[in-house]
Amino acid sequence: MVGRGAIACEAVATARTDPDLGVPVATPLSLALLKLEAGSLKDSADVFGLCEAVRATTGEDLAADLRAHATTALSGWGQRAWARVEQALAERAGGP
């Protein structure tokens, strides 16, 4: 995992041991926050895909969790990346 600061520390602290791999794995929320902080278009696309995959496999709304953390956990750069993802999710759902 590559990252610095509070988000990386949180990712390590909340990692769960995968039973098949036997190693700690970052939660979807932590992974998404790290990707948003990285901020590239590819990272934004990855977060979009992760939101869709989490909803499809668990029924959980990762986007809602990200929305709750966006203003407190992310830098301005990360918040702009989240805005791109949120817009794409809304368009996918048929929103504005």
FIPA-616402 format. One record per residue (C-alpha): residue in one letter; z, x, y. Coordinates in steps of 0.02 Angstrom, whole numbers, plus 50000, padded with zeros to 5 digits. Example, Ala and Ser with C-alpha at 12.3 -4.5 7.8 and 13.67 -1.06 7.14 Angstrom:
A503905061549775S503575068449947
END
This chain:
M500005000050000V499585006250173G500535000050323R501815004250453G503224995550539A504174979750504I502804970950406A502634985350283C504524986050262E504574967350231A503164968950104V504164981850006A505794972150021T505034955749959A503894962849824R504064954649654T503904963849489D502354957849400P502794954349217D501104960349153L500984976049259G502824980349264V502724985949446P503194977649611V501784967949694A501774961849874T501924943049900P500374933949963L501224931550132S501624949950152L499894955250094A499084943150216L500164949250361L499714967350321K497864962950315L497954953350479E498824967950563A497414979350502G496304967150595S494524970950538L493274957150500K493384961850316D495274960250323S495104943150403A493884937950267D495124944050136V496514933550213F495364918350216G495004920950031L496834923649992C497304907350079E495984898149979A496504906449814V498354902749839R497994884549876A496844883149724T498024891649602T499754886249660G499474871949782E500484881549912D499924882150092L499894900650136A499054896450301A500594886350354D501714901250312L500584912750411R500564900750558A502474901250560H502484920350563A500974923950673T501814924350842T503384933550788A502764945850658L501024950750718S500434961550862G499144954850983W497804962550872G498494953850719Q498644937350812R496794938250860A496354941550678W497404926550627A496504915650756R494844920250671V495524915650501E496314899550561Q494684894150642A493714897850482L494984887950379A494844873150498E492944873650489R493014874450299A494144859150298G492954849850413G494004851750570P493514857750744
END
